[in-house]
Amino acid sequence: MQVPFLDLSATYKELKSELDEVYFRVMTKGHYIMGDELSRFESEFAKYCGAKYCVGVSNGLDALVLLLKAYGIQPGDEVIVPSNTFIATWLAVSSVGAIPVSVAPKADSFNIDPAKISAAITPKTKAVMPVHLYGIPCDMDEINKIAKQYSLVVIEDAAQAQGANYKGKYAGNLGDAAAFSFYPGKNLGAYGDAGSITTNDPVIYEKVLALRNYGSVEKYVHKVQGHNFRLDELQAGFLRVRLAHLSAWNKKREDIAKKYTESFKGLEVKVPVLAADVHSSWHLFVVQTNRREELRSFLQQKGITTLIHYPIPPAKQEAYADKESFIETESYDSSQLLSLPIGPQMSAEMVAAVIAGVKSFYNKI
């Protein structure tokens, strides 16, 4: 059986009539930027996250940049980031002239280790940017406690965590503000680039509103030097449709993750470990194995596609060849990580095929 890692056309096939309705509604109305679809999505997504405010923007990277600027992060300031993450987290910090300071993750959750944050803080540190990697919420109580002690801003990189829940609160409402990506492959994905910020702070909300739109909230009146980081009406409308299905889709992801976790017991492969009061969005299901390349090749021969997130950590990328552009407190080895297929459109037969493939590799079938 062929099991793709992710079929991006599946959501359109499932929601075709609803999505087509959005397309014709927006196209017929002729209002393509900063209209009703955007304002309604912002209201609906803020409510979903439990936050007071949401601002739709062009993509997840721009959302992070806008928040750093809104909080006044300056060139030479330092921002704590995970060593194990997609490079966008680091690029946002570098884009405002600040210095990424990397901290290694916990071995069980892949997320930044709060116990290692304090040692990385200096008088130049202004913010900490935890990433809810693969959809697993970070230990936000500890991170917020440290941030409060050192008067740091906490900006959630929630790009992979739409619907992730930490002790009864959703990602996007766990720090001072949050940045989301709605890249097509995300749990809540657009059909192009898109993103948003959420916050409970009215001052930051007003700043981001202006910064995303040329520094203006009133046409032709520009109080600050801003950007064109707007979310268009079509993508906002599509996101509204998909948001209505997000909780049900995440439940399907959780069911698959539970089946994987139960089925892989006793195998020489480590699965993600979550605290009892933490619920992942299961954007990815990442296992650890010292036979990664063998397992990946074996599954590929059976028609099961896997991916590696992320094979080269930011500190090892050519983009950060200048060692003075970042501070690495501890490196991270991602050579044992492998992402298995997971998604709400996977059939029971596909899930069974993945489980059988992994078990067969370890000679348990």
PyMOL commands that set and color helices and strands:
alter all, ss='L'
color gray80, all
select helices_A, chain A and resi 10-29+36-49+60-70+88-95+114-116+118-120+133-135+140-150+202-211+233-263+292-301+314-316+318-320+323-325+348-361
alter helices_A, ss='H'
color red, helices_A
select strands_A, chain A and resi 53-57+78-82+99-103+125-128+153-157+165-166+169-170+177-181+195-199+278-279+285-288+327-328+337-340
alter strands_A, ss='S'
color yellow, strands_A
deselect
rebuild
show_as cartoon
